[in-house]
Amino acid sequence: IVNGDDSPKSSSRPTTTNTNCLLIGAGGCSLALTLAANLVDDHQAATLTAVESCAEVIQAANLWFGAAEPNKSSSSKFNLVHNTGESYLQSIAPPNPHGSNDQSIDVLIIDAED
């Protein structure tokens, strides 16, 4: 009973939604891995894209910090992209103000310096 309402509730399950997250400045990917492991619940999935501009940093993240093997217990997706934040944002932007794009960003985290 919620707020005195004792009427039967629908047995339909809530719709699963997908949250698109973008992290600019992946670094060692500790934040990306943490987000990938924790952005999923019973009714919401998450797609996480981490963008890093330095190839050497990506190599270190893969070799030493586990970025090449995202948390296998997580059903979220984790994509590591070698690109600058600016170029990546331009690549997913709609072609014109009235255009539509499947790659909308729900959460944007900027952890980059230049």
C-alpha positions in Angstrom: 0.0 0.0 0.0 1.4 3.3 -1.1 -0.2 6.6 0.1 -3.3 4.6 1.1 -3.8 3.2 -2.3 -4.6 -0.5 -2.0 -5.7 -1.1 -5.6 -4.1 -3.9 -7.4 -0.9 -3.0 -9.3 -0.1 -3.9 -12.8 2.1 -7.0 -13.1 3.9 -5.5 -16.1 7.6 -5.0 -15.7 9.1 -1.6 -16.2 10.7 -0.8 -19.5 14.4 -1.2 -19.7 16.1 2.0 -20.7 19.6 2.6 -22.0 21.7 5.4 -20.7 24.5 6.6 -22.9 27.5 7.9 -21.0 30.6 9.6 -22.4 33.8 10.0 -20.6 36.4 12.3 -22.2 39.8 11.7 -20.8 40.0 8.0 -20.1 43.5 7.9 -18.6 44.1 4.6 -16.9 40.4 3.8 -17.1 39.8 3.4 -13.4 36.8 5.8 -13.6 35.5 4.1 -16.8 35.8 0.6 -15.2 34.0 1.8 -12.0 31.2 3.4 -14.0 30.9 0.3 -16.3 30.5 -1.9 -13.2 28.0 0.3 -11.4 25.8 1.9 -14.0 23.4 -1.0 -14.4 20.4 -2.0 -12.4 17.3 -4.1 -13.1 15.6 -1.5 -15.2 18.5 0.4 -16.7 21.4 -0.5 -18.9 24.3 1.7 -19.7 26.6 2.2 -22.7 29.8 3.8 -21.7 32.3 5.3 -24.2 35.7 6.5 -22.9 37.7 8.7 -25.2 41.5 9.1 -24.8 43.7 11.0 -27.1 47.1 9.5 -26.2 47.9 6.1 -27.7 50.5 5.5 -25.0 48.0 6.1 -22.2 45.6 3.6 -23.9 48.3 1.0 -24.1 49.2 1.5 -20.4 45.5 1.3 -19.5 45.1 -2.0 -21.4 48.4 -3.5 -20.1 48.5 -2.4 -16.5 45.0 -1.2 -15.4 42.6 -3.8 -16.9 41.0 -1.7 -19.5 41.2 -4.5 -22.0 39.1 -6.7 -19.8 36.1 -4.7 -18.5 34.3 -6.1 -15.5 32.7 -9.3 -16.8 30.0 -9.2 -14.2 28.7 -6.0 -15.6 26.1 -6.1 -18.4 27.0 -2.6 -19.5 29.1 -1.9 -22.5 32.5 -0.3 -22.2 34.1 1.2 -25.4 37.6 2.7 -25.3 38.1 5.0 -28.3 41.4 6.6 -29.4 40.4 10.1 -30.4 40.4 13.7 -29.0 37.2 14.7 -27.1 36.5 17.4 -29.6 36.8 15.2 -32.7 34.7 12.5 -31.1 32.0 14.9 -30.2 32.0 16.3 -33.7 31.7 12.8 -35.1 28.6 12.0 -33.2 26.9 15.5 -33.6 23.9 15.7 -35.8 24.6 17.0 -39.3 22.2 19.9 -38.9 20.2 21.4 -36.1 17.1 19.6 -37.3 18.8 16.2 -37.8 18.5 13.3 -35.4 21.2 11.1 -34.0 21.0 7.7 -32.3 24.1 8.6 -30.3 22.6 11.1 -27.8 24.6 11.6 -24.6 22.8 11.3 -21.3 25.8 11.7 -19.0 29.0 13.6 -20.0 32.0 13.5 -17.8 35.1 15.5 -18.8 38.3 14.5 -17.1 40.8 15.9 -19.5 43.2 18.8 -19.4 43.8 19.8 -23.0 
